[in-house]
């Protein structure tokens, strides 16, 4: 079995990607939060931010995004906070009476299994 991409990532690189930051206690994201890109990537933007904006042209859960980027959830949350704070993405939380359909739940489960 080959190692996952994140297993090959240097801790220094992940530290650099997040600039040493971690999501705080007021982190608005959970694994099923849907992320929607609100703009196109800008020239000179950090490559991980570009990939998030490109991936989130349609709503994507945080868990799916983490699997797609092959980055730990904590790193993805820091990157999402950056984008949210600059208007690059919005966060949609599923309401209790608006549960996702089974297809979406299967996608989230597959994404979690890949993490």
HELIX and SHEET records of a PDB file:
HELIX    1   1 UNK A    5  UNK A    8  1                                   4    
HELIX    2   2 UNK A   11  UNK A   18  1                                   8    
HELIX    3   3 UNK A   47  UNK A   55  1                                   9    
HELIX    4   4 UNK A   62  UNK A   69  1                                   8    
HELIX    5   5 UNK A   73  UNK A   85  1                                  13    
HELIX    6   6 UNK A  102  UNK A  114  1                                  13    
SHEET    1   A 3 UNK A  60  UNK A  61  0                                        
SHEET    2   A 3 UNK A  34  UNK A  37 -1                                        
SHEET    3   A 3 UNK A  89  UNK A  92 -1                                        
END                                                                             
